[in-house]
Each structure stands twice: as C-alpha cells, then as structure tokens.
Amino acid sequence: MAGRGSGALVGFGLLAAVGLIGLSVVLAVKQAAPGPANVPAITVHEEFPNAWPSAPPPSVARLLDGAGPGTALGEKWRIRGVSPVHEQRIVIDVANGSIGFRVLVMLKERDARLPPKQTERYSLYTVQPRPRSDSVDDKDYDLVLKALGERIAKQEKSVPVPDGL
C-alpha cells in the first residue's frame, strides 16, 4: 500500500515541477521581450478600427475651416477623423452610423484623373466605402464632397498649403 501512495505523490510532484518550470519560462520570455518605450495607447472604436496615431497639424485644420472629428457634413454625415498629411494627401474619414467612407484631399497637380469634386487648388476623391461598396449612395458622396469642397474653397486662398501636400 505504501508503494502506491508514494508513486502517486512522486507523479504529482513531477507534474507540479514541470508546470512551474513552464510558467517560469513563459514569464522570463515575456519580461525579456523589448517593447516600445513611452508610446501612447491609441483609443480605437471597435466598430471603426482605423485610427490615426497623431492629430493633423493646425495647417490642415485651417484648410478645412476648423472641421474635425464630430463636425457635421449635412444632416446625417459627420467627420470621424482627419489624418495628418501623408503621402501628399489628407484623409478625411466620414461616417453615418455604421456606414462610411474616406475623402482624399490633394493638390490638383498630384493626380491627372478628373476628381468628383475640385476647388481652385485641390482635388477631392472618395475611397474605401464601408461596410460594402454599395453601402453609400451617390447622393451621399455628393453631399459630403460639396460640404468639404465649400469649406476648402472658403479657405484655400487665405491659408498656405499644408506642409507635405
């Protein structure tokens, strides 16, 4: 009888030792992995995961006549986010509930295509409709482009072109 109990105890001891060794290895690897230092967390809305890590410079806000996140464009569309200048363009993310798309703003000479909306100096294009390409009507694109185009046209002669655009 004594042999059986000691075998179970030895087996339990070995199992516990293996578990502790495994836990120690996992913790050691986790602590040793280098991570980014002092990088602020980005708050991301789970429905729309595309957030920009930094705010646009003041020159972009001036060009958009102060428009930014939360600004209404017509009765049902709102600006969800505005990117900094990246790859010679500004990206404006607009939404109406779970439906949305992005507007690219760039200097007219940067793209030879005929844009759906343009001002004297800038071209505006629509991209990335969500959740599907048929989720947004043409009249909604037109309404948003008209509202953004009016803001830009109002400012474009009095504010400098944002750096990098």
C-alpha positions as CSV (number, residue, x, y, z in Angstrom):
1,M,0.0,0.0,0.0
2,A,2.8,2.4,0.9
3,G,4.3,1.9,-2.6
4,R,1.2,3.1,-4.4
5,G,0.8,6.3,-2.4
6,S,4.4,7.3,-2.8
7,G,4.2,6.7,-6.6
8,A,1.2,9.0,-6.9
9,L,2.9,11.6,-4.7
10,V,6.1,11.4,-6.9
11,G,4.0,11.7,-10.1
12,F,2.1,14.7,-8.7
13,G,5.4,16.3,-7.6
14,L,6.9,15.8,-11.2
15,L,3.8,17.3,-12.8
16,A,3.9,20.3,-10.5
17,A,7.6,20.8,-11.1
18,V,7.1,20.7,-14.9
19,G,4.2,23.2,-14.6
20,L,6.3,25.6,-12.6
21,I,9.2,25.4,-15.0
22,G,6.9,26.1,-17.9
23,L,5.4,29.1,-16.1
24,S,8.8,30.4,-15.3
25,V,9.9,30.1,-18.9
26,V,6.8,32.0,-20.2
27,L,7.3,34.8,-17.7
28,A,11.0,35.1,-18.4
29,V,10.4,35.4,-22.2
30,K,7.6,37.9,-21.6
31,Q,9.8,40.1,-19.5
32,A,12.7,39.9,-21.8
33,A,10.8,40.9,-24.9
34,P,11.6,44.5,-25.7
35,G,8.6,46.8,-26.2
36,P,8.2,50.3,-27.4
37,A,9.1,52.9,-24.8
38,N,6.7,55.7,-23.9
39,V,4.3,55.0,-26.8
40,P,0.9,56.4,-26.0
41,A,-2.0,54.0,-26.5
42,I,-4.4,54.6,-29.4
43,T,-8.0,54.6,-28.5
44,V,-9.8,52.7,-31.2
45,H,-13.6,52.5,-31.6
46,E,-14.2,48.8,-32.2
47,E,-16.7,49.4,-35.0
48,F,-14.2,51.6,-36.9
49,P,-10.7,50.4,-36.2
50,N,-8.8,52.7,-38.5
51,A,-7.5,55.5,-36.2
52,W,-4.5,57.8,-36.9
53,P,-1.8,57.8,-34.3
54,S,-1.4,61.5,-34.4
55,A,-3.6,64.6,-35.0
56,P,-3.3,66.6,-38.1
57,P,-1.2,69.8,-37.9
58,P,-3.0,73.1,-37.4
59,S,-2.5,74.0,-41.1
60,V,-4.8,71.1,-42.1
61,A,-7.5,72.3,-39.6
62,R,-7.2,75.8,-41.1
63,L,-7.6,74.5,-44.6
64,L,-10.7,72.6,-43.6
65,D,-12.1,75.8,-42.0
66,G,-11.8,74.2,-38.5
67,A,-13.6,71.0,-39.4
68,G,-12.5,67.9,-37.4
69,P,-13.9,64.9,-35.6
70,G,-17.6,65.4,-34.8
71,T,-18.2,68.1,-37.4
72,A,-21.5,67.7,-39.2
73,L,-21.5,67.5,-43.0
74,G,-25.1,67.9,-43.9
75,E,-27.8,66.4,-41.7
76,K,-26.6,62.8,-41.3
77,W,-22.8,62.7,-42.0
78,R,-20.1,63.5,-39.5
79,I,-16.3,63.7,-39.7
80,R,-14.9,60.7,-37.8
81,G,-11.3,61.6,-38.2
82,V,-8.8,63.7,-40.1
83,S,-5.3,62.4,-40.9
84,P,-2.1,64.3,-40.9
85,V,-0.6,64.9,-44.3
86,H,0.6,61.5,-45.5
87,E,1.8,60.6,-49.0
88,Q,0.9,64.0,-50.3
89,R,-2.7,63.8,-49.2
90,I,-5.1,64.4,-46.3
91,V,-7.6,61.6,-45.5
92,I,-10.9,62.6,-44.0
93,D,-13.0,59.7,-42.6
94,V,-16.7,60.3,-42.6
95,A,-19.5,58.2,-41.1
96,N,-23.2,57.9,-40.7
97,G,-23.7,55.3,-38.1
98,S,-22.0,52.1,-39.3
99,I,-21.8,53.4,-42.9
100,G,-18.9,55.5,-44.0
101,F,-16.1,56.3,-46.5
102,R,-13.0,58.4,-46.8
103,V,-12.3,61.5,-48.8
104,L,-8.8,62.2,-50.1
105,V,-7.7,65.8,-50.4
106,M,-4.7,66.5,-52.6
107,L,-3.3,69.3,-54.8
108,K,-4.8,69.2,-58.3
109,E,-1.4,68.6,-60.0
110,R,-0.7,65.5,-57.9
111,D,-3.3,63.4,-59.9
112,A,-4.3,63.6,-63.5
113,R,-7.6,61.9,-63.0
114,L,-10.8,64.0,-63.1
115,P,-11.9,64.2,-59.4
116,P,-15.6,64.0,-58.4
117,K,-15.1,67.4,-56.7
118,Q,-12.4,70.1,-57.0
119,T,-11.7,73.6,-55.9
120,E,-9.4,76.1,-57.5
121,R,-6.3,74.4,-55.9
122,Y,-7.4,71.0,-54.6
123,S,-8.9,67.7,-55.8
124,L,-11.3,65.6,-53.6
125,Y,-11.7,61.8,-54.2
126,T,-13.8,59.2,-52.4
127,V,-12.4,55.9,-51.4
128,Q,-13.0,52.9,-49.0
129,P,-16.7,52.8,-48.7
130,R,-17.8,50.6,-45.7
131,P,-19.0,48.1,-44.9
132,R,-19.5,47.4,-48.6
133,S,-19.2,49.3,-51.9
134,D,-23.0,49.5,-52.3
135,S,-23.5,50.9,-48.7
136,V,-23.1,54.5,-49.8
137,D,-25.4,56.3,-52.4
138,D,-24.0,58.7,-55.0
139,K,-26.1,61.5,-53.4
140,D,-24.3,60.9,-50.1
141,Y,-20.9,61.1,-51.7
142,D,-22.0,64.3,-53.5
143,L,-23.4,65.9,-50.3
144,V,-20.2,65.2,-48.3
145,L,-17.9,66.3,-51.2
146,K,-19.9,69.5,-51.6
147,A,-19.7,70.4,-47.9
148,L,-16.0,69.7,-47.7
149,G,-15.3,71.5,-51.0
150,E,-17.1,74.6,-49.8
151,R,-15.0,74.6,-46.6
152,I,-11.8,74.2,-48.5
153,A,-12.7,76.8,-51.2
154,K,-13.5,79.3,-48.5
155,Q,-10.0,78.9,-47.0
156,E,-7.6,78.0,-49.8
157,K,-6.7,81.5,-50.9
158,S,-6.0,82.7,-47.4
159,V,-4.1,79.8,-45.8
160,P,-0.9,78.2,-47.0
161,V,-0.8,74.7,-48.5
162,P,-0.1,72.3,-45.6
163,D,3.5,71.0,-45.5
164,G,3.9,67.7,-47.4
165,L,0.8,68.2,-49.5
